[in-house]
């Protein structure tokens, strides 16, 4: 009886791990390929391939942001540099990270 329970438990564990492994290896659809059923004829805005880093605040030019980012990177504050870019530009985390990585020494 104990042997049967152990065999069934082992088989169940194997099947569960096999199923989970197969599920995690499936390719995920890209964000652009998501279903557009709820849009009902409306067109999606075009996305640019390169992030635009325009400074919306008139008081701080882009060169000032570059200087601030380089200063923070010089102090080893990568996360603070990304936060500063997001505050000034209002861009996404990925765009801000790309902007900061372009300025790494």
C-alpha positions as CSV (number, residue, x, y, z in Angstrom):
1,X,0.0,0.0,0.0
2,X,2.8,2.4,0.9
3,X,4.7,1.6,-2.3
4,X,1.6,2.3,-4.4
5,X,1.2,5.7,-2.7
6,X,4.9,6.6,-3.3
7,X,4.7,5.5,-6.9
8,X,1.5,7.6,-7.5
9,X,3.0,10.6,-5.7
10,X,6.2,10.3,-7.8
11,X,4.3,10.0,-11.0
12,X,2.2,13.0,-10.1
13,X,5.3,15.1,-9.3
14,X,6.9,14.0,-12.6
15,X,3.8,14.9,-14.6
16,X,3.4,18.3,-12.9
17,X,7.1,19.2,-13.5
18,X,6.9,18.1,-17.1
19,X,3.8,20.2,-17.7
20,X,5.3,23.2,-15.9
21,X,8.5,23.0,-17.9
22,X,6.6,22.8,-21.2
23,X,4.4,25.7,-20.3
24,X,7.3,28.0,-19.3
25,X,9.2,27.2,-22.5
26,X,6.4,28.5,-24.8
27,X,7.2,31.7,-26.6
28,X,5.2,34.6,-25.4
29,X,3.5,36.9,-27.9
30,X,5.0,40.3,-28.3
31,X,3.2,43.4,-27.1
32,X,2.4,44.5,-30.6
33,X,0.7,41.1,-31.4
34,X,-1.9,41.3,-28.7
35,X,-5.5,41.0,-29.5
36,X,-7.1,44.2,-30.9
37,X,-10.7,42.9,-30.6
38,X,-11.7,45.7,-28.2
39,X,-10.5,48.5,-30.5
40,X,-13.5,48.2,-32.9
41,X,-11.9,49.8,-36.0
42,X,-9.7,52.3,-34.2
43,X,-6.1,52.5,-35.3
44,X,-3.2,52.2,-32.9
45,X,-0.7,55.1,-32.8
46,X,2.6,54.4,-34.5
47,X,5.5,53.6,-32.2
48,X,9.0,54.9,-32.9
49,X,11.8,52.4,-32.8
50,X,14.2,54.8,-31.0
51,X,13.2,56.5,-27.8
52,X,12.7,60.2,-27.9
53,X,14.4,62.1,-25.1
54,X,12.9,65.5,-25.2
55,X,12.9,67.7,-22.2
56,X,9.4,69.1,-21.5
57,X,10.5,71.6,-18.9
58,X,11.7,74.8,-20.4
59,X,14.0,75.7,-17.5
60,X,16.4,72.7,-17.9
61,X,18.0,72.1,-21.4
62,X,19.0,68.6,-22.4
63,X,22.7,69.3,-21.9
64,X,21.9,70.0,-18.2
65,X,20.2,66.6,-17.9
66,X,23.2,65.0,-19.6
67,X,25.5,66.7,-17.1
68,X,23.4,65.5,-14.2
69,X,23.3,62.0,-15.5
70,X,27.1,61.9,-16.0
71,X,27.6,63.3,-12.5
72,X,25.4,60.6,-11.0
73,X,27.1,57.9,-13.0
74,X,30.5,59.2,-11.9
75,X,29.3,58.7,-8.3
76,X,28.2,55.2,-9.1
77,X,24.4,56.0,-8.7
78,X,23.0,54.3,-11.8
79,X,19.5,53.9,-10.3
80,X,19.4,57.6,-9.3
81,X,20.4,58.6,-12.8
82,X,17.6,56.5,-14.3
83,X,15.1,58.1,-11.8
84,X,16.3,61.6,-12.8
85,X,15.8,60.9,-16.5
86,X,12.3,59.6,-15.8
87,X,11.4,62.7,-13.7
88,X,12.6,65.1,-16.3
89,X,11.5,63.4,-19.5
90,X,8.5,61.5,-18.2
91,X,9.5,58.5,-20.3
92,X,9.3,54.8,-19.6
93,X,11.7,52.8,-17.5
94,X,13.2,51.1,-20.5
95,X,13.7,54.3,-22.4
96,X,15.3,56.0,-19.4
97,X,17.6,53.0,-18.9
98,X,18.6,53.1,-22.5
99,X,19.3,56.8,-22.2
100,X,21.5,56.3,-19.2
101,X,23.4,53.3,-20.7
102,X,24.3,55.4,-23.7
103,X,26.2,57.7,-21.3
104,X,28.0,55.1,-19.3
105,X,31.8,55.7,-19.2
